[in-house]
Amino acid sequence: MTKILTDQEFNLSVERLAASLFAEVLIADQLSRNLISKALPRGMKISHFSVLNLLAHINEERTPAQLAEAFHVTRGAMTNTLSRLEWAGHIHIRPDWDDARRKFVSISPAGRSARDAAIASFMPVIGDVVKDIGVHRVRIALPVLRELRLRLEENV
């Protein structure tokens, strides 16, 4: 027999579910960041890896402003990250020939190698987690997590 919930009981139930979901997401985020941080080349931070990973994935130049927007960080924070990546030789920054006020960022061969090495070091662990959970169950969870991300992006 199904119990019919009052509006108050239903709202409390939804709030508990939301709290549990966000607690799990936040803990999973922290644990995955720790795992990835340990695998990164010396001196590379997750923010550096994230920029390299995006640039490698899209395989196109981006402006610092576009990168800041993509990562939901300030332009100053992105400038700091890009300066460190450029110093390490992981990216190239060139002026925009049409507008001298803008710059374009691209991944360098050294940056692609550093990104690939980092992925190679942590991917086996992540792959084992997916195998342990079950590929089918992970595929079922992905659309929900993607929708959660998209909804949260609307509020940023």
N, C-alpha and C positions, 0 to 999 in steps of 0.2 A: 504494500500500500504506500503510495506517495504522499508525503507530507506537504501541505501547501504552506509556504512561508509568507509571513506578513512582510510588508514593505520594509519595515525596520530590520527584520531578520535577514531579508534578502540583501539589503544594503550592507549590513554588518558582514554577511558572508562574502560579498564582493570585495569589501575592504580588506578582509583577512586574506582572500585569494590574491589581491593586488599586492599586499604587503609581502606575502610569501614569494610571489613571482619576482618582485624587485629585489628582495633579499638574495634569492638564488642568483639572479643576474649579476648583482654587485659582487657577490662572493666569487662567482665563476670568472668575472672580469679580473678581479684581484689575483686569483690563482693563475689564470692564463698569462697575465702580465708578468708575474714572477717567473713562470716557466720560460717565457720568451726572453725576458731580461737576462737570465742565466745563459742562454744560448747565443746571445748577440756577441759580435766581435768586441774586443776590449775597447772601451771608450764610446761605444754606440749605445744610444738610449732608444727606448721604444718609439719616441717621437721621430727619431732619425730613421729608424727602420720603417715606420709607417709611411713617411714621405717617399723613401726609396721604393717601397712596395707599390705605392700608388703610381709613381712615375714609371716603374717597370711594367705595371699592368696596362696603363693607358698608352704607353710608348709614344707620348706626345709632350711637347713643351707646355708648361703652365706658368702663369705669372705668380709671384709671391702672394698677391691678393686672392687669386683663385685657390691656391693651396690653403691659405688661412681660412677661407670660407669652407672648403671641403672638410677641414678638420675642426671647424668650429672653435678656432683660436684667434687671438688678436694678431694683427699684422706684425706687431713687435715681437710676439712669441715666435711667429713663423720666421721672421728675419733672423732671430737668434739661432733657430734650428738650421736654417739654410746656411748661415755663416759657418757653423760647425761642420756641416756636410761638405761645404766648398773647401774648407781648410783641410779636411780629410781626403779630398780628391774624389768624393763620391758623387758630386754633381757639377754641372757646368752652369754658370749664370752668364747670360749675354744680354747686351742692351737690345731694346726694340729699335730697329733701324728706322721705323716710321714715327716713333714717339720716344724721344730720349728720356722721358720721365719713367718709362716702364722697363721692366726686365723680364727675361724668360729663363726658366729653369728646366734643365733636362738631366737625366741620370747619365753618369759617366760609365765607361766599362768597369772601372774599379768599384763604383757604386753598385752596379748590377752583380758583380762578383761577390761583394760583401752581403748583399741582400740574399743571393742564392745560397751562400754558405750558411747564413743564419737560418734560412728556411730548412736547409738540409739537416741542420743540427736539432731543430725542435719538431720537425714534421713527423719523425718516427713516434715520438711520444704522443703527439696529437692523434696520429693515425691509430695507435693502440687504444686510446680513449674511445675513439669512434667505434672501433671493432668491439671493445668491451661493452659499450652501450648497445650497439647493434646498428648497422648501417640503415636498416629500415626505420628504426625509431628516430634516428638523427634526421633522416629525410622528412619524416613527419613533423619534427620540431622546427625545421628551418623556416617554413612559411610563417609560422607564428612569430618566431624571433625577427624575421624580416619585417613583418607588419608592425611589430613593436618598435623597431628602429625607425621605420618610416613615420609612425605616429609621433614619436619623440622628436624627430627632425622638424616636424611641423611646428613644434613649440619652441624651437631654439631661435 
